[in-house]
Amino acid sequence: MTKTSALVLFSGGQDSTVCLAWALERYDRVETIGYAYGQRHEIELEQRPSIRTALAGMRASWRERLEGDHVLELGTLGQISETSLTRDVAFEMTTAGLPNTFVPGRNLLFFTYAAALAYRRSISTLIGGMCETDFSGYPDCRNDTLQMLAKALALGMAVPVTIETPLMWVDKAGTWELAQQLGGDALVQLIVEATHTCYLGDRTTRHDWGVGCGTCPACVLRAKGWDAWHKGPELREGADAGCGSGAGRRLGKGARDRPEARG
């Protein structure tokens, strides 16, 4: 039997933690990669080791499958980006119609570096927590962008490259539900207590949904998802796309152009 492997883009946030748990359910060998790019909320990187340890302790199978972790320095991205994630400026919309939390080229670089590492580690599947359902209009979170990127990476390295995005068609309420289905209350509680979402790097202000300022765009989105998830099962159907045998979005050779449903 051929062992399957995956490299998860793991920031220490809610979405990437759910994606890591999702990968641990499906792959025989899972490694993680994170990036220090001068982000204001760099504290998210400090959360990564404890989250990995906690996930490994939840199930014996997850412990056996979880392998190496890698953190790459991409400080030059912060140097060339005039955004509210890398500069001490207020959150606002730009003249281009995008929030100034958008870091141009970030996900393109993240996946390119991940693919280069995966090449050396003999891994062909990359996993990220990008989403079109609740996203803020970031062009590098779009399904079409990642589909084309997977093709370019495969061509440029002459090896198969697949990009999995389990949350592509799942809203934030569905993401909480997916966590519940993957790891029960223990995983939900881990996300509440340990993952970091707040763009301002606040690790002191506590809420039912976790720790953060409560006012930045990331905190607002996470809180709304938590509230919607608690309103009833009828609002949790978005998780179905991520809980089945397939992913919310698989990009690469042989993949469908569009999912059958957005969940």
N, C-alpha and C positions, 0 to 999 in steps of 0.2 A: 504494500500500500504506500503510495506517495504521500509524504508529509506535506501539509500546506503551511504556508507562512505569510505573515503580513507585517507591515511597518505602519504604526499608527502615529499620526500627527497629534501629539499630546501636549497641550498647553498647561493643564492643571485646572481648566475650566469645566463647566457643567457638560457642554456638548462633547468635548473630547474625552471626558471620563466615561460618558455613556457609550461612545464609540469604542473605547478600549474594552469595556465590558462586553459589548457586542462582538468584538473581534475574538475575545477570549472564549466565547461560546462556540466559535466557528472555525478557528484555525488551530493547528497543532503547535505552532510556534509563533509567538507575537513579541515584537520589539517596539520600542517607542522612541520618538524623536521630538525634541522641543527646541525653541529658538529664543535667544536673547538678542533683541533687535533695538534696544533702547526704549522699550515700551514703558509708559508711566506706571502701568500696573505690573511691573516686573515681579512683584510679590507672588504672582501666579506660579512662577517657576519654582518658588520655594515650597509650594504645596505639592508638587509632583511626586517626590519620593514617598511621602506619607500616604498619598492616594494609591500609588502602586503597591505599597506594602499592605494596605488595607484590602485591596482587591485580591491580592494573592492569598490573603487569609480567609476570604469568604468561601472559597471552594477549592478542594484539592486539585481539581482539573485545571482551574485557573492558575494555581501556583505552579503546576508543572509546565504550563504553556507560556507563562510570562518570562521572557528572557531579557536581553540587554536594553539599556536605556542610553540615549545619546542626546547631548545638548550642544548645539552649535551657536557660535557667536556670529551674529549678522548685524553688528553695530553700524555698518555703512548704510543699511536700510533706514535706520533712524536719522542718520546724518543728512540724507537726501530727501527726507519726508517732512513736509511742513503740515503735520496733522495734529489733532488734539490727543492722539494716542502716543505721540512722541515729543510733543511740545506742551508747555504749560499754558494752554489757551482754552477759552470757553468752547463748549460743544455747540455747534451751529451748522446750518446748511451752507454749502458753498455756492458760488455762482454757476457751477456746473450741475447743480441740482442733486449733489451727493452730500451726505453728512461729512463733516470734516474729521470724523473718526476713520474714514477710508484711507488706508495706507496703500498707495498705488503699487501694484506689482507684488504685494506681500504673499498672497497665496501662490502666485506663479513661482516665486522664488522658493517658497517653502516646499512645494512639490518637486521642484527641480533638484534642490539639495537632497530631499528625501529619496528621490529616484537614484541619484548618484550613490548615496549610502546603500540603498537597497541593492544596487548592482553589485557592490562589493560583498554584501551579506547574502547574496543569492536569494533575494526576495523580489517577487514580481508584483505583489499587491500592496498598494498604498491606501490608507484609510484616513479620511478627514471628516470633520463635523460641519461642513458647509451646508447651507440650507436656503432654499428659495422661498419658503413659506413665510417665515418671519424675518427674513433678512432685510437689511436697511438699504437695499439697492446697490450693494457692492457688486461691481461687474465681475470680480474674480471669485464670487460665490455662485455664479450662475452655472446651471447644468451644462449649457452649451460651451462655456469657457473651459470647464474641466474636461468635457468630452474631447475637445480639440487638443487640450494640453496632453491628455493621455496618449493621443495619437502621435503628437510631436515628440514626446519623450521616448516612445517605443521606436520611432524612426531614427531619432538622434542617437540612441544607444544600441540599436539593433538587437533588442531583447523585448519580450512581451512585457507590457506595463498596463496594469489595471488600476484604476482609481475607484475606490468604493466610497460612497457618501450615504451612509445609512439614514441620515436625517434630512436628505434633500427635499423630501415632500412631507416632512413631519413638522407640525408647529410646536411651540414651546410646551403647551399642555401635553401633546403627544410625546414629547421628549421625557417629561416626568413619568408618564405612563410606561414608556419603554424601559426606563430605569427600574420601575416597579416590577415589570414582567421579567426582566433579566436577573435582578438580584434581590427582589423583595424589599421589605422595609429597610434592611441593612444597607442596600445600595442607595436608596433614597436618602437615608440619614447621612451617609457618607458625603453625598453631593451637597446636602444642606450645610454640613459642618466643615467640610474640608475644601471643596472646590471654590475657585475664585473667579468671579465674573466682573466685578466693579472696575470700571475704567480708571477710577481715581485711586485705586489701590487700597481702599478702606477695608481693614480687617478687624475693626472694633465695633461697628454698628450692627447689631443683630436683628434679624427679622425671621419670620416663620420659614421663609424660603432660603435663608442663608445669611451671609455676612456681606455688607456693602453699604455704600452711601445711600442707596434707595432712590436717587434722583438722576443718575447718569443714564444714558440710553440702554446700556446693558442691564443695569439693575431693574429698570422699569419693565423691560421685556421679560426678564426672568420672573419678576413678581407677578406680572399679568398671566404668565403661563402657569405659575403655581396656583393662582386663584381660579383660573379656568379649569384646571385639572381637578380641583376640589369641588367643583360645582356638579359633577355627575359623570357617569360612564358614557353618556351620549356625546360628551365633548372629548372623549379619549380615543376616538377611533383613529386619529392621526397616527397613533403608535403602530397600527397594524402593518404599515408599510415597512417598518423596521423590525418587527418581531417575527416575520415569517422566514421562510428558508432563504429568501433573497434579500438584497439590500434595497434601501431607499433609492439608490442609484448606483449602478455598476458601469464604469466607463472603461472601454478598452476593446480589444479584439472580440468580436462576436456579440457585443452588447446591443440591446435594443436602443433605438434613438430616443424613445420616450417611454416612461412607465405607463402601465395600463390605467393607473389611477393615482391621484395625489394623496390619498389618505385623509 
